[in-house]
């Protein structure tokens, strides 16, 4: 489903993307895709053939606020 080396996410439900929310397991939305959280890292990585994936978290203006590598 994801099949990308990089996945862009925004904060879910109108929230800004904040790293502490990610670490606490709150929901984020993949740009033009479903909701996900830190609990979905293994599924995202497996969907990419087990390769490393960069998760790029964007704010409401589309700027990267932090990046996680899984």
MMTF fields as JSON, N, C-alpha, C and O atoms, coordinates in Angstrom:
{
  "mmtfVersion": "1.0.0",
  "mmtfProducer": "UNKNOWN",
  "numBonds": 279,
  "numAtoms": 280,
  "numGroups": 70,
  "numChains": 1,
  "numModels": 1,
  "chainsPerModel": [1],
  "groupsPerChain": [70],
  "chainIdList": ["A"],
  "bondAtomList": [4, 2, 8, 6, 12, 10, 16, 14, 20, 18, 24, 22, 28, 26, 32, 30, 36, 34, 40, 38, 44, 42, 48, 46, 52, 50, 56, 54, 60, 58, 64, 62, 68, 66, 72, 70, 76, 74, 80, 78, 84, 82, 88, 86, 92, 90, 96, 94, 100, 98, 104, 102, 108, 106, 112, 110, 116, 114, 120, 118, 124, 122, 128, 126, 132, 130, 136, 134, 140, 138, 144, 142, 148, 146, 152, 150, 156, 154, 160, 158, 164, 162, 168, 166, 172, 170, 176, 174, 180, 178, 184, 182, 188, 186, 192, 190, 196, 194, 200, 198, 204, 202, 208, 206, 212, 210, 216, 214, 220, 218, 224, 222, 228, 226, 232, 230, 236, 234, 240, 238, 244, 242, 248, 246, 252, 250, 256, 254, 260, 258, 264, 262, 268, 266, 272, 270, 276, 274],
  "bondOrderList": [1, 1, 1, 1, 1, 1, 1, 1, 1, 1, 1, 1, 1, 1, 1, 1, 1, 1, 1, 1, 1, 1, 1, 1, 1, 1, 1, 1, 1, 1, 1, 1, 1, 1, 1, 1, 1, 1, 1, 1, 1, 1, 1, 1, 1, 1, 1, 1, 1, 1, 1, 1, 1, 1, 1, 1, 1, 1, 1, 1, 1, 1, 1, 1, 1, 1, 1, 1, 1],
  "groupList": [{"groupName": "UNK", "atomNameList": ["N", "CA", "C", "O"], "elementList": ["N", "C", "C", "O"], "formalChargeList": [0, 0, 0, 0], "bondAtomList": [1, 0, 2, 1, 3, 2], "bondOrderList": [1, 1, 2], "singleLetterCode": "X", "chemCompType": "L-PEPTIDE LINKING"}],
  "groupTypeList": [0, 0, 0, 0, 0, 0, 0, 0, 0, 0, 0, 0, 0, 0, 0, 0, 0, 0, 0, 0, 0, 0, 0, 0, 0, 0, 0, 0, 0, 0, 0, 0, 0, 0, 0, 0, 0, 0, 0, 0, 0, 0, 0, 0, 0, 0, 0, 0, 0, 0, 0, 0, 0, 0, 0, 0, 0, 0, 0, 0, 0, 0, 0, 0, 0, 0, 0, 0, 0, 0],
  "groupIdList": [1, 2, 3, 4, 5, 6, 7, 8, 9, 10, 11, 12, 13, 14, 15, 16, 17, 18, 19, 20, 21, 22, 23, 24, 25, 26, 27, 28, 29, 30, 31, 32, 33, 34, 35, 36, 37, 38, 39, 40, 41, 42, 43, 44, 45, 46, 47, 48, 49, 50, 51, 52, 53, 54, 55, 56, 57, 58, 59, 60, 61, 62, 63, 64, 65, 66, 67, 68, 69, 70],
  "secStructList": [7, 7, 7, 7, 1, 3, 3, 3, 3, 3, 3, 4, 4, 4, 7, 7, 7, 7, 2, 2, 2, 2, 2, 6, 6, 7, 7, 3, 3, 3, 6, 6, 1, 7, 3, 3, 7, 4, 4, 4, 2, 2, 2, 2, 2, 2, 2, 6, 6, 6, 7, 7, 7, 3, 3, 3, 3, 3, 7, 6, 6, 1, 7, 3, 3, 3, 3, 3, 3, 7],
  "xCoordList": [0.82, 0.0, 0.858, 0.594, 1.882, 2.703, 3.768, 3.835, 4.606, 5.59, 6.408, 6.581, 6.904, 7.722, 8.857, 8.734, 9.943, 11.031, 10.779, 11.474, 9.779, 9.435, 7.918, 7.234, 7.402, 5.961, 5.755, 6.377, 4.891, 4.6, 3.321, 2.318, 3.387, 2.251, 1.96, 2.838, 0.71, 0.29, -0.392, -0.76, -0.554, -1.296, -2.745, -3.321, -3.328, -4.715, -5.699, -5.366, -6.899, -8.026, -7.733, -8.174, -6.984, -6.702, -5.519, -5.205, -4.851, -3.684, -2.466, -2.357, -1.553, -0.259, 0.58, 0.384, 1.506, 2.413, 3.474, 4.25, 3.5, 4.453, 5.089, 4.392, 6.401, 7.11, 6.649, 6.571, 6.344, 5.898, 4.57, 4.341, 3.692, 2.437, 2.72, 2.067, 3.689, 4.066, 4.558, 4.138, 5.444, 6.014, 4.973, 5.124, 3.905, 2.822, 1.794, 0.859, 1.952, 1.057, -0.2, -1.15, -0.224, -1.409, -1.462, -0.463, -2.644, -2.857, -2.289, -2.274, -1.822, -1.389, -2.048, -2.516, -2.089, -2.677, -1.616, -0.924, -1.508, -0.629, -1.242, -2.444, -0.433, -0.947, -1.62, -1.006, -2.87, -3.703, -3.819, -3.873, -3.857, -3.944, -4.631, -5.299, -4.461, -5.15, -4.469, -3.401, -5.111, -4.536, -3.571, -3.723, -2.58, -1.644, -1.045, -1.262, -0.292, 0.407, 1.712, 2.027, 2.451, 3.719, 3.513, 4.44, 2.313, 2.021, 2.011, 2.063, 1.945, 1.885, 3.241, 3.309, 4.311, 5.644, 6.034, 6.53, 5.815, 6.202, 5.422, 5.988, 4.14, 3.325, 3.78, 3.834, 4.102, 4.575, 5.905, 6.106, 6.807, 8.102, 7.951, 8.604, 7.104, 6.875, 6.278, 6.611, 5.399, 4.771, 5.785, 5.555, 6.886, 7.954, 9.052, 10.192, 8.719, 9.675, 10.726, 11.774, 10.458, 11.403, 12.496, 13.346, 12.486, 13.484, 13.205, 12.089, 14.217, 14.078, 13.123, 13.157, 12.281, 11.318, 11.518, 11.646, 11.544, 11.582, 10.157, 9.451, 9.742, 8.446, 8.709, 9.419, 8.137, 8.331, 7.035, 5.983, 7.123, 5.946, 5.852, 6.791, 4.704, 4.491, 3.538, 2.612, 3.778, 2.828, 1.731, 1.72, 0.821, -0.329, 0.096, -0.652, 1.282, 1.781, 2.576, 3.018, 2.758, 3.464, 4.959, 5.678, 5.44, 6.865, 7.16, 6.363, 8.304, 8.707, 9.059, 9.838, 8.49, 8.781, 9.667, 10.409, 9.594, 10.541, 10.462, 9.49, 11.512, 11.626, 11.997, 12.88, 11.329, 11.651, 12.039, 11.41, 13.053, 13.441, 13.078, 13.464, 12.334, 11.925, 12.469, 12.235],
  "yCoordList": [-1.199, 0.0, 1.256, 2.188, 1.289, 2.498, 2.477, 3.386, 1.437, 1.21, 2.434, 2.725, 3.143, 4.319, 4.334, 3.785, 4.957, 5.139, 6.303, 6.467, 7.113, 8.275, 8.407, 8.319, 8.617, 8.785, 10.105, 10.338, 10.964, 12.253, 12.142, 11.585, 12.689, 12.631, 14.015, 14.874, 14.208, 15.428, 15.019, 13.858, 15.959, 15.686, 15.36, 15.969, 14.416, 14.012, 14.907, 15.507, 14.983, 15.661, 17.137, 17.68, 17.779, 19.202, 19.546, 20.724, 18.532, 18.788, 19.062, 18.561, 19.864, 20.039, 18.788, 18.1, 18.498, 17.37, 17.75, 18.683, 17.022, 17.261, 15.92, 14.919, 15.908, 14.65, 13.961, 12.733, 14.722, 14.103, 13.366, 12.338, 13.872, 13.169, 11.836, 10.833, 11.828, 10.593, 9.561, 8.404, 9.987, 9.072, 8.57, 7.487, 9.363, 8.954, 8.064, 7.589, 7.834, 6.933, 7.577, 6.877, 8.902, 9.578, 9.368, 9.022, 9.585, 9.369, 10.505, 11.669, 10.113, 11.036, 10.563, 9.427, 11.435, 11.023, 11.07, 12.072, 9.967, 9.937, 10.85, 10.779, 11.708, 12.64, 11.828, 10.943, 12.137, 11.428, 9.935, 9.093, 9.624, 8.226, 8.051, 8.961, 6.881, 6.549, 7.146, 7.752, 6.959, 7.349, 6.264, 5.097, 6.655, 5.689, 6.264, 7.43, 5.434, 5.88, 5.098, 4.288, 5.341, 4.644, 3.13, 2.371, 2.686, 1.251, 0.594, -0.631, 1.408, 0.879, 0.831, 0.492, 1.159, 1.213, -0.1, -0.101, -1.198, -2.496, -2.793, -3.324, -2.46, -2.7, -1.806, -2.255, -0.566, 0.351, -0.154, -0.178, -0.554, -1.059, -2.354, -2.52, -3.266, -4.527, -4.282, -4.977, -3.295, -2.971, -2.403, -2.398, -1.933, -1.395, -2.445, -2.097, -3.703, -4.781, -4.899, -5.509, -4.322, -4.388, -3.346, -3.274, -2.529, -1.477, -0.322, -0.171, 0.482, 1.651, 2.655, 2.88, 3.248, 4.252, 5.512, 5.44, 6.659, 7.929, 8.451, 8.592, 8.736, 9.364, 10.855, 11.264, 11.658, 13.103, 13.73, 13.602, 14.399, 14.991, 16.458, 17.23, 16.829, 18.167, 18.962, 18.409, 20.28, 21.132, 21.56, 21.126, 22.4, 22.813, 23.58, 23.631, 24.171, 24.925, 24.057, 24.532, 22.786, 21.873, 21.8, 21.199, 22.404, 22.36, 21.165, 20.829, 20.531, 19.409, 19.92, 20.864, 19.303, 19.703, 18.678, 19.027, 17.418, 16.413, 15.181, 14.976, 14.378, 13.183, 12.007, 12.117, 10.892, 9.645, 8.616, 8.543, 7.835, 6.761, 5.431, 5.154, 4.623, 3.331, 2.204, 1.034],
  "zCoordList": [0.0, 0.0, 0.0, -0.76, 0.844, 0.931, -0.154, -0.981, -0.152, -1.199, -1.572, -2.756, -0.597, -0.846, 0.167, 1.261, -0.201, 0.733, 1.669, 2.673, 1.336, 2.148, 2.213, 1.194, 3.412, 3.608, 4.349, 5.386, 3.825, 4.461, 5.289, 4.845, 6.504, 7.424, 7.986, 8.06, 8.377, 9.068, 10.371, 10.547, 11.264, 12.49, 12.147, 11.245, 12.85, 12.584, 13.331, 14.353, 12.807, 13.46, 13.744, 14.756, 12.841, 12.985, 13.879, 14.054, 14.453, 15.289, 14.422, 13.303, 14.956, 14.311, 14.568, 15.57, 13.669, 13.849, 14.879, 14.668, 15.991, 17.068, 17.431, 17.589, 17.56, 17.81, 19.085, 19.124, 20.125, 21.376, 21.175, 21.812, 20.301, 19.997, 19.3, 19.586, 18.391, 17.703, 18.714, 18.688, 19.597, 20.59, 21.586, 22.151, 21.804, 22.704, 22.013, 22.657, 20.715, 20.002, 19.456, 19.106, 19.378, 18.822, 17.314, 16.684, 16.75, 15.323, 14.477, 14.876, 13.29, 12.244, 10.968, 10.89, 9.959, 8.696, 7.609, 7.43, 6.893, 5.734, 4.688, 4.435, 4.072, 3.065, 1.96, 1.365, 1.698, 0.712, 1.043, 0.146, 2.329, 2.725, 4.071, 4.563, 4.657, 5.911, 7.142, 7.056, 8.272, 9.556, 10.007, 9.647, 10.795, 11.347, 12.623, 12.955, 13.332, 14.538, 14.636, 13.764, 15.682, 15.891, 15.943, 15.66, 16.299, 16.357, 14.972, 14.864, 13.921, 12.56, 11.861, 10.68, 12.562, 11.94, 11.274, 10.148, 11.952, 11.38, 10.1, 9.144, 10.071, 8.873, 7.718, 6.573, 8.007, 6.968, 6.412, 5.198, 7.3, 6.868, 6.072, 5.042, 6.53, 5.824, 4.444, 3.484, 4.349, 3.075, 2.09, 0.881, 2.609, 1.77, 1.57, 1.263, 1.74, 1.527, 2.611, 2.397, 3.774, 4.872, 4.801, 5.689, 3.744, 3.589, 4.544, 5.043, 4.79, 5.644, 5.003, 3.793, 5.827, 5.372, 6.203, 7.426, 5.544, 6.25, 6.369, 5.37, 7.597, 7.841, 8.017, 8.936, 7.137, 7.169, 7.682, 7.056, 8.811, 9.453, 9.06, 9.253, 8.506, 7.981, 8.859, 9.452, 8.935, 9.639, 8.662, 7.51, 9.117, 8.294, 7.041, 6.066, 7.06, 5.897, 4.929, 3.883, 5.276, 4.395, 4.624, 3.825, 5.705, 6.024, 6.929, 7.806, 6.711, 7.555, 8.942, 9.077, 9.976, 11.349, 12.055, 12.974, 11.63, 12.103, 11.197, 10.469, 11.271, 10.434, 11.323, 12.174, 11.126, 11.82, 10.763, 9.708, 11.035, 10.14, 10.796, 11.932, 10.062, 10.616, 9.762, 10.063]
}
